[in-house]
Amino acid sequence: MLTAVHKRLLCVCALALCAGVPARAQTLPSDPVVFGNGRVTLGGDVSWSIAPEDTGFFNYTDYEHSTLRMVRLALIASVKADDHLALLAEVRSENGEHPEPYGLYLRIRPWTGRAFDIQVGRVPPTFGAFARRTYAADNPLIGYPLAYQYLTSIHADALPRTTDELLRMRGRGWLSNFSIGNPAPDRGVPLVSAFRWDTGVQLHAESNLIEATGSFTTGTISNPRFSDDNGGRQIAGRVVLRPLVGLIVGGSAARGPFVSRTALRAALGEAGAGDDAFTQTAWGSDVEYSRDYYLLRLETVVSTWTLPLVSATAGQLPLRAVGTSAEGRYKFRPGLYGAARVDHLGFSDIATALTRESWEAPVTRVAVGGGYSIQRNLLLKLEFQHNTREGGRVQRLNLGAAQVVFWF
């Protein structure tokens, strides 16, 4: 059942839609609503995904929702003061919950004749290719690549005392817990979060051949934050090249303190509470090629978390994860396409007194599906997933899903 807040957001979207519908229109509106002499622009999207229950939590996100079982409403606004200054915001509600600001930032363009801007606030992602196309209309399938969605067992505010304790949480990212720091069972973090934006300053410049983005933010790519929890800052950068028509090549890097101040204090005492050596460091590469009726995308993310151990093997514990994704889309005819994605998450090994194994359970997903455009901005998608995991309570799960997406 919809909450009162959810109903109010629906009303806002409905009013915006009505404001943009000409009296003679026979289809849903497809353009943003513009008023105030062109200074205010309102857009939005609505997506509704249905699927059986994900008993293995393969598709759960850092907002504790399944990407295959979600009703998401988003309202996007741009208020332009002049050619140099604009305020941009996005508010989202998921599954009837209280609307939250997904993005809120000030865009400054010092020179109107150059493609350069400074963004301050809760800014768009710098790292990775998929993070910039997370809207349902930009995703050819319903589920997300594992590197951007799948929850590992580790937390920023809780630490394992030993490697054995860490291994006991393999495959439990949706509800893991450790003995140091916050002991409450909670969701872990993905390699890169596609569901939250970080807070800070971002610089962006581009030309026909190259695009560059750099940022200085509060959290890390797996744990973006609005408020600081460890006194550190993340530095991230991304470069994109377009050497040929249809070809896009990108590279990303990020590094920042990951472990919270309270968890470090519990692990190392007051002396270690401000230690910025316990970081997340990530590298990413991506390639996209499109021509005629097909589109191909490849992306790899390598993330390393350095955590302290408080046992006889005390010291820094580097945990590495590698996510690879390959997807393709083919248009059979106008409005109808097929798509597929193959994903894998692999993890580095750690040693115990008796054995040596990966610190997290490797995961593989094969997804096939397609979409049909009822009109340009009204899309129906279907997907079938085959998920396998080398650990956890559920190690194999097939899921089917359907989604309707509308945007303006």
For each residue, the residues with C-beta under 8 A, 3 or more apart:
1: 96
2: 6 7 10 96
3: 6 7 96 97 98
4: 7 8
5: 8 9 93 97 98 99
6: 2 3 9 10 73 93 96 97
7: 2 3 4 10 11
8: 4 5 11 12
9: 5 6 12 13 73 75 91 93 99
10: 2 6 7 13 14 73
11: 7 8 14 15
12: 8 9 15 16 75
13: 9 10 16 17 44 46 73 75
14: 10 11 17 18
15: 11 12 18 19
16: 12 13 19 20 33 42 44 75 408
17: 13 14 20 21 28 29 408
18: 14 15 21
19: 15 16 33 35
20: 16 17 29 31 32 33 408
21: 17 18 25 29
22: 25
23:
24:
25: 21 22 29
26:
27: 30 375
28: 17 375 377 378 406 408
29: 17 20 21 25 408
30: 27 375 376 377 408
31: 20 408
32: 20 41 42 43 408
33: 16 19 20 41 42 43 408
34: 38 40 41 42
35: 19 40
36: 39 40
37:
38: 34 41 80
39: 36 79 80 81
40: 34 35 36 77 78 79 80
41: 32 33 34 38 77 78 80
42: 16 32 33 34 75 76 77
43: 32 33 75 76 77 407 408
44: 13 16 73 74 75 76 407 408
45: 72 73 74 76 135 136 137 405 406 407 408
46: 13 71 72 73 74 405 406 407
47: 70 71 72 136 403 404 405 406
48: 70 71 72 403 404
49: 67 68 69 70 71 142 401 402 403
50: 68 69 401 402 403
51: 54 66 68 69 142 399 400 401 402
52: 399 400
53: 69
54: 51 57 58 59 60 66 68 69 397 399
55: 394 397
56: 387 389 392 393 394 395 396 397
57: 54 60 66 151 173 174 175 394
58: 54 150 363 365 385 387 389 397 399
59: 54 66 67 68 143 144 149 385 399
60: 54 57 64 65 66 151 173 174 187
61: 64 65 66 67 144 149 151 190 194 195
62: 151 187 189 190 193 195 196
63: 94 195 196
64: 60 61 174 187
65: 60 61 69 70 94 95
66: 51 54 57 59 60 61 69 70
67: 49 59 61 70 142 143 144 149
68: 49 50 51 54 59 142 143 383 385 399 401
69: 49 50 51 53 54 65 66 401
70: 47 48 49 65 66 67 94 95
71: 46 47 48 49 94 95 96
72: 45 46 47 48 92 93 94 95 136
73: 6 9 10 13 44 45 46 92 93 99
74: 44 45 46 90 91 92 93 102 135
75: 9 12 13 16 42 43 44 90 91
76: 42 43 44 45 88 89 90
77: 40 41 42 43 88 89 90
78: 40 41 86 87 88 89
79: 39 40 86 87 88
80: 38 39 40 41 85 86
81: 39 84 85 86 87
82: 85
83: 109 112
84: 81 108 109 110 112
85: 80 81 82 106 107 108 109
86: 78 79 80 81 106 107 109
87: 78 79 81 105 106 107
88: 76 77 78 79 103 104 105 106 107
89: 76 77 78 101 103 104 105
90: 74 75 76 77 101 102 103 104
91: 9 74 75 99 100 101 102
92: 72 73 74 99 100 102
93: 5 6 9 72 73 74 96 97 98 99 100
94: 63 65 70 71 72 97
95: 65 70 71 72
96: 1 2 3 6 71 93
97: 3 5 6 93 94 100
98: 3 5 93
99: 5 9 73 91 92 93
100: 91 92 93 97
101: 89 90 91 104 122
102: 74 90 91 92 122 196 197
103: 88 89 90 121 122 123 124 197
104: 88 89 90 101 121 122
105: 87 88 89 119 120 121 122 123 124 202
106: 85 86 87 88 119 120 121
107: 85 86 87 88 117 118 119
108: 84 85 117 118 119 120
109: 83 84 85 86 112 116 117 118
110: 84 114 116 118
111: 114 116
112: 83 84 109
113:
114: 110 111 205
115: 205 206 207
116: 109 110 111 203 204 205
117: 107 108 109 203 204 205
118: 107 108 109 110 201 202 203 204
119: 105 106 107 108 123 124 201 202 203 204
120: 105 106 108 123 200 201 202
121: 103 104 105 106 199
122: 101 102 103 104 105 197 198 199 226
123: 103 105 119 120 126 197 198 199 200 201 202 215 217
124: 103 105 119 132 197 202
125: 128 131 132 192 194 197 198 221
126: 123 202 213 214 215 217 236 237 238 252 254
127: 131 192 221 236 238 252 253 254 282 284
128: 125 131 132 147 148 192 221 238 252 284 286 299 301
129: 132 133 250 284 286 288 297 299
130: 133 134 144 145 147 148 194 286 299 325
131: 125 127 128 134 148 192 194
132: 124 125 128 129
133: 129 130 138 139
134: 130 131 138 139 144 148 194 195
135: 45 74 138 139 407
136: 45 47 72 139 142 379 381 403 405 407
137: 45 377 379 405 407
138: 133 134 135
139: 133 134 135 136 142 144
140: 295 327 329 337 339 341 369 371 381
141: 327 339 341 367 369 381 383
142: 49 51 67 68 136 139 369 381 383 401 402 403
143: 59 67 68 149 341 365 367 383 385 401
144: 59 61 67 130 134 139 148 149 194
145: 130 148 149 299 323 325 327 341 343
146: 149 150 323 325 343 344 345 363 365
147: 128 130 150 190 191 192 299 301 323 324 325 343 345
148: 128 130 131 134 144 145 190 191 192 193 194 323
149: 59 61 67 143 144 145 146 190 194 195
150: 58 146 147 173 190 191 345 363
151: 57 60 61 62 173 174 187 188 189 190
152: 173 188 189 190 191 321 360
153: 166 169 170 171 172 173 176 188 360
154: 166 176 188 189 305 307 319
155: 158 159 176 178 181 182 186 188 189 263
156: 189 220 223 229 258 259 260 263
157: 181 182 229 260 262 263
158: 155 177 178 180 181 182 183 186 263
159: 155 178 180 181 259 263 266 267 307 308 310
160: 163 165 166 169 178 179 180 307 309
161: 165 178 179 180 309 310 311
162: 165 166 309 311 313
163: 160 166 167 309 311 313 317 350 351 352 359
164: 167 168 352 353
165: 160 161 162 168 169 178 179
166: 153 154 160 162 163 169 178 317 350 359
167: 163 164 170 350 352 357 359
168: 164 165
169: 153 160 165 166 172 173 176 177 178
170: 153 167 358 359 360 361 391 392
171: 153 360 361 389 391 392 393 395
172: 153 169 175 176 188 392
173: 57 60 150 151 152 153 169 176 187 188 360
174: 57 60 64 151 187 188
175: 57 172 185 186 187
176: 153 154 155 169 172 173 185 186 187 188
177: 158 169 183 184 185 186
178: 155 158 159 160 161 165 166 169 181 183
179: 160 161 165 183
180: 158 159 160 161 263 266 267 310
181: 155 157 158 159 178 260 262 263 266 267
182: 155 157 158 186 262 263
183: 158 177 178 179
184: 177
185: 175 176 177
186: 155 158 175 176 177 182
187: 60 62 64 151 173 174 175 176
188: 151 152 153 154 155 172 173 174 176
189: 62 151 152 154 155 156 193 222 223
190: 61 62 147 148 149 150 151 152 193 194 222
191: 147 148 150 152 221 222 282 301 303 321 323 345
192: 125 127 128 131 147 148 221 222 282 284 301 303
193: 62 148 189 190 196 221 222 223 224
194: 61 125 130 131 134 144 148 149 190
195: 61 62 63 134 149
196: 62 63 102 193 224
197: 102 103 122 123 124 125 224
198: 122 123 125 215 217 218 219 220 221 224 225 234
199: 121 122 123 217 218 219 224 225 226 227
200: 120 123 215 216 217 218 233 234
201: 118 119 120 123 215 216 217
202: 105 118 119 120 123 124 126 213 214 215 216 217
203: 116 117 118 119 213 214 215
204: 116 117 118 119 211 212 213
205: 114 115 116 117 211 212 213
206: 115 210 211 212 240
207: 115 210 211
208: 242
209: 241 242 243
210: 206 207 239 240 241 242
211: 204 205 206 207 239 240 242
212: 204 205 206 237 238 239 240
213: 126 202 203 204 205 237 238 239
214: 126 202 203 235 236 237 238
215: 123 126 198 200 201 202 203 234 235 236 237
216: 200 201 202 233 234 235
217: 123 126 198 199 200 201 202 224 233 234 236 256
218: 198 199 200 224 225 226 227 228 233 234
219: 198 199 223 224 225 234 256
220: 156 198 223 224 234 254 256 257 258 279 280
221: 125 127 128 191 192 193 198 224 234 236 254 280 282 303
222: 189 190 191 192 193 258 280 282 303 305
223: 156 189 193 219 220 258 280
224: 193 196 197 198 199 217 218 219 220 221
225: 198 199 218 219 228 229
226: 122 199 218
227: 199 218
228: 218 225 231 232
229: 156 157 225 260 261 262
230: 257 258 259 260 261 264 276
231: 228 257 261 274 276
232: 228 256 257 276 279
233: 200 216 217 218 256 257
234: 198 200 215 216 217 218 219 220 221 254 255 256 257 280
235: 214 215 216 254 255 256
236: 126 127 214 215 217 221 252 253 254 255 256
237: 126 212 213 214 215 252 253 254
238: 126 127 128 212 213 214 250 251 252 253
239: 210 211 212 213 250 251
240: 206 210 211 212 248 249 250
241: 209 210 248 249 250
242: 208 209 210 211 247 248 249
243: 209 247 249
244: 247
245:
246: 289 290 291
247: 242 243 244 287 288 289
248: 240 241 242 286 287 288 289
249: 240 241 242 243 286 287
250: 129 238 239 240 241 284 285 286 287
251: 238 239 283 284 285 286
252: 126 127 128 236 237 238 282 283 284 285 286
253: 127 236 237 238 282 283 284
254: 126 127 220 221 234 235 236 237 280 281 282
255: 234 235 236 279 280 281 282
256: 217 219 220 232 233 234 235 236 279 280
257: 220 230 231 232 233 234 276 278 279
258: 156 220 222 223 230 278 279 280 305 306 307
259: 156 159 230 263 264 278 307 308
260: 156 157 181 229 230 263 264
261: 229 230 231 264 265 273 274
262: 157 181 182 229 265 266
263: 155 156 157 158 159 180 181 182 259 260 266 267
264: 230 259 260 261 267 268 272 273 274 275 278 308
265: 261 262 268 269 270 272 273
266: 159 180 181 262 263
267: 159 180 181 263 264 272 308 310
268: 264 265 271 272 273 275 308 310
269: 265 272 273
270: 265 273
271: 268
272: 264 265 267 268 269 275 308
273: 261 264 265 268 269 270
274: 231 261 264
275: 264 268 272 278
276: 230 231 232 257 279
277: 306 316
278: 257 258 259 264 275 306 307 308 316
279: 220 232 255 256 257 258 276 305 306
280: 220 221 222 223 234 254 255 256 258 303 304 305 306
281: 254 255 303 304 306
282: 127 191 192 221 222 252 253 254 255 301 302 303 304
283: 251 252 253 301 302
284: 127 128 129 192 250 251 252 253 299 300 301 302
285: 250 251 252 299 300
286: 128 129 130 248 249 250 251 252 297 298 299 300
287: 247 248 249 250 296 297 298 299
288: 129 247 248 295 296 297 298
289: 246 247 248 295 296
290: 246 294 295 296
291: 246 294
292:
293: 330 331 332
294: 290 291 328 329 330 331
295: 140 288 289 290 328 329 330
296: 287 288 289 290 326 327 328
297: 129 286 287 288 325 326 327 328
298: 286 287 288 324 325 326
299: 128 129 130 145 147 284 285 286 287 324 325
300: 284 285 286 322 323 324 325
301: 128 147 191 192 282 283 284 322 323
302: 282 283 284 320 321 322 323
303: 191 192 221 222 280 281 282 320 321 322 323
304: 280 281 282 318 319 320 321
305: 154 222 258 279 280 318 319
306: 258 277 278 279 280 281 316 317 318 319
307: 154 159 160 258 259 278 316 317 319
308: 159 259 264 267 268 272 278 314 315 316 317
309: 160 161 162 163 313 314 315 316 317
310: 159 161 180 267 268 314
311: 161 162 163 314
312:
313: 162 163 309
314: 308 309 310 311
315: 308 309
316: 277 278 306 307 308 309
317: 163 166 306 307 308 309 350
318: 304 305 306 348
319: 154 304 305 306 307 347 348 350 359 360
320: 302 303 304 347 348
321: 152 191 302 303 304 345 346 347 348 360
322: 300 301 302 303 345 346 347
323: 145 146 147 148 191 300 301 302 303 343 344 345
324: 147 298 299 300 343 344
325: 130 145 146 147 297 298 299 300 341 342 343
326: 296 297 298 341 342
327: 140 141 145 296 297 339 340 341 342
328: 294 295 296 297 339 340 341
329: 140 294 295 337 338 339
330: 293 294 295 337 338 339
331: 293 294 334 336 337
332: 293 336 337 338
333: 336
334: 331 373
335: 372 373 374
336: 331 332 333 370 371 372 373
337: 140 329 330 331 332 370 371
338: 329 330 332 368 369 370
339: 140 141 327 328 329 330 368 369 370 371
340: 327 328 366 367 368 369
341: 140 141 143 145 325 326 327 328 365 366 367
342: 325 326 327 364 365 366 367
343: 145 146 147 323 324 325 363 364 365 366 367
344: 146 323 324 362 363 364 365
345: 146 147 150 191 321 322 323 360 362 363 364
346: 321 322 358 362
347: 319 320 321 322 358 359 360 361 362
348: 318 319 320 321 358 359
349: 356 357 358 359
350: 163 166 167 317 319 356 357 358 359
351: 163 355 356
352: 163 164 167 355 356 357
353: 164
354:
355: 351 352
356: 349 350 351 352
357: 167 349 350 352
358: 170 346 347 348 349 350 361 362 390
359: 163 166 167 170 319 347 348 349 350
360: 152 153 170 171 173 319 321 345 347 391
361: 170 171 347 358 389 390 391 392
362: 344 345 346 347 358 389 390 391
363: 58 146 150 343 344 345 387 388 389 390
364: 342 343 344 345 387 388 389
365: 58 143 146 341 342 343 344 385 386 387 388
366: 340 341 342 343 385 386
367: 141 143 340 341 342 343 383 384 385 386
368: 338 339 340 383 384
369: 140 141 142 338 339 340 381 382 383 384
370: 336 337 338 339 381 382
371: 140 336 337 339 379 380 381 382
372: 335 336 379 380
373: 334 335 336 376 378 379 380
374: 335 378 379 380
375: 27 28 30 378
376: 30 373
377: 28 30 137 406 407 408
378: 28 373 374 375 404 405 406
379: 136 137 371 372 373 374 404 405 406
380: 371 372 373 374 402 403 404 405
381: 136 140 141 142 369 370 371 402 403 404 405
382: 369 370 371 400 401 402 403
383: 68 141 142 143 367 368 369 400 401 402 403
384: 367 368 369 398 399 400 401
385: 58 59 68 143 365 366 367 397 398 399 400 401
386: 365 366 367 398
387: 56 58 363 364 365 396 397 398 399
388: 363 364 365 395 396
389: 56 58 171 361 362 363 364 392 394 395 396
390: 358 361 362 363 395
391: 170 171 360 361 362 395
392: 56 170 171 172 361 389 395
393: 56 171
394: 55 56 57 389 397
395: 56 171 388 389 390 391 392
396: 56 387 388 389
397: 54 55 56 58 385 387 394
398: 384 385 386 387
399: 51 52 54 58 59 68 384 385 387
400: 51 52 382 383 384 385
401: 49 50 51 68 69 142 143 382 383 384 385
402: 49 50 51 142 380 381 382 383
403: 47 48 49 50 136 142 380 381 382 383
404: 47 48 378 379 380 381
405: 45 46 47 136 137 378 379 380 381
406: 28 45 46 47 377 378 379
407: 43 44 45 46 135 136 137 377
408: 16 17 20 28 29 30 31 32 33 43 44 45 377
